[in-house]
Amino acid sequence: MEKQQRRKAVAAYKARRQQGGVFQIRNTQTGRILLRRTLDLRGSENRFQFAQMTGSCTDHALQADWQNGGWAFVFEVLEVLTQKETQTEAEFKSDIEALFELWQEKLADAPQY
């Protein structure tokens, strides 16, 4: 019976609709931001929180400032995009890329890493 439950859980996980989007990691001390996009917002936020808890930096661009204190960084979701049922992963990725480019233009004047 355990195998059937596992198969159902795996099938449910694969059938779920992804939530991707654009986020920034902002240094609250300097105001500088690191703009990123992802197909899995929840996973990216979990990675960031884990990095803060362990004191390890996951992005080389932030490394120097992270050494002065990972607590100074915040994870901020700028826009969420949910994958449509009829959308392939490639189409979803393309939509995320377009969204990312729009946010790059919006935040072009912001101090960035």
Contacts in CASP RR format, 6 or more apart in sequence:
PFRMAT RR
TARGET T0000
AUTHOR 0000-0000-0000
METHOD contacts of the structure
MODEL  1
MEKQQRRKAVAAYKARRQQGGVFQIRNTQTGRILLRRTLDLRGSENRFQF
AQMTGSCTDHALQADWQNGGWAFVFEVLEVLTQKETQTEAEFKSDIEALF
ELWQEKLADAPQY
17 82 0 8 1.000
17 83 0 8 1.000
17 84 0 8 1.000
17 85 0 8 1.000
18 39 0 8 1.000
18 40 0 8 1.000
18 82 0 8 1.000
18 83 0 8 1.000
18 92 0 8 1.000
19 40 0 8 1.000
19 41 0 8 1.000
19 42 0 8 1.000
19 80 0 8 1.000
19 81 0 8 1.000
19 82 0 8 1.000
19 83 0 8 1.000
20 37 0 8 1.000
20 38 0 8 1.000
20 39 0 8 1.000
20 40 0 8 1.000
20 41 0 8 1.000
20 80 0 8 1.000
20 81 0 8 1.000
20 82 0 8 1.000
20 83 0 8 1.000
20 92 0 8 1.000
20 96 0 8 1.000
21 37 0 8 1.000
21 38 0 8 1.000
21 39 0 8 1.000
21 41 0 8 1.000
21 77 0 8 1.000
21 78 0 8 1.000
21 79 0 8 1.000
21 80 0 8 1.000
21 81 0 8 1.000
21 96 0 8 1.000
21 99 0 8 1.000
21 100 0 8 1.000
22 35 0 8 1.000
22 36 0 8 1.000
22 37 0 8 1.000
22 77 0 8 1.000
22 78 0 8 1.000
22 79 0 8 1.000
22 96 0 8 1.000
22 99 0 8 1.000
22 100 0 8 1.000
22 103 0 8 1.000
23 35 0 8 1.000
23 36 0 8 1.000
23 37 0 8 1.000
23 38 0 8 1.000
23 41 0 8 1.000
23 44 0 8 1.000
23 45 0 8 1.000
23 75 0 8 1.000
23 76 0 8 1.000
23 77 0 8 1.000
23 78 0 8 1.000
24 33 0 8 1.000
24 34 0 8 1.000
24 35 0 8 1.000
24 36 0 8 1.000
24 75 0 8 1.000
24 76 0 8 1.000
24 78 0 8 1.000
24 107 0 8 1.000
25 33 0 8 1.000
25 34 0 8 1.000
25 36 0 8 1.000
25 48 0 8 1.000
25 59 0 8 1.000
25 62 0 8 1.000
25 73 0 8 1.000
25 74 0 8 1.000
25 75 0 8 1.000
25 76 0 8 1.000
26 32 0 8 1.000
26 33 0 8 1.000
26 34 0 8 1.000
26 73 0 8 1.000
26 74 0 8 1.000
26 76 0 8 1.000
27 33 0 8 1.000
27 62 0 8 1.000
27 65 0 8 1.000
27 72 0 8 1.000
27 73 0 8 1.000
28 72 0 8 1.000
28 73 0 8 1.000
28 74 0 8 1.000
29 65 0 8 1.000
29 68 0 8 1.000
29 72 0 8 1.000
30 65 0 8 1.000
30 111 0 8 1.000
31 111 0 8 1.000
32 65 0 8 1.000
32 111 0 8 1.000
32 112 0 8 1.000
32 113 0 8 1.000
33 107 0 8 1.000
33 110 0 8 1.000
33 111 0 8 1.000
33 112 0 8 1.000
33 113 0 8 1.000
34 59 0 8 1.000
34 61 0 8 1.000
34 62 0 8 1.000
34 112 0 8 1.000
34 113 0 8 1.000
35 100 0 8 1.000
35 103 0 8 1.000
35 104 0 8 1.000
35 107 0 8 1.000
35 112 0 8 1.000
36 44 0 8 1.000
37 96 0 8 1.000
37 97 0 8 1.000
37 99 0 8 1.000
37 100 0 8 1.000
38 44 0 8 1.000
38 96 0 8 1.000
39 89 0 8 1.000
39 92 0 8 1.000
39 93 0 8 1.000
39 96 0 8 1.000
41 77 0 8 1.000
41 80 0 8 1.000
44 75 0 8 1.000
45 75 0 8 1.000
45 77 0 8 1.000
47 58 0 8 1.000
48 58 0 8 1.000
48 73 0 8 1.000
48 75 0 8 1.000
49 75 0 8 1.000
51 57 0 8 1.000
51 58 0 8 1.000
51 70 0 8 1.000
52 70 0 8 1.000
52 71 0 8 1.000
52 73 0 8 1.000
55 66 0 8 1.000
55 70 0 8 1.000
57 63 0 8 1.000
57 66 0 8 1.000
57 67 0 8 1.000
57 70 0 8 1.000
61 113 0 8 1.000
62 73 0 8 1.000
62 113 0 8 1.000
65 72 0 8 1.000
65 73 0 8 1.000
65 113 0 8 1.000
66 73 0 8 1.000
78 103 0 8 1.000
79 99 0 8 1.000
79 103 0 8 1.000
81 92 0 8 1.000
81 95 0 8 1.000
81 96 0 8 1.000
81 99 0 8 1.000
83 89 0 8 1.000
83 92 0 8 1.000
84 92 0 8 1.000
87 95 0 8 1.000
END
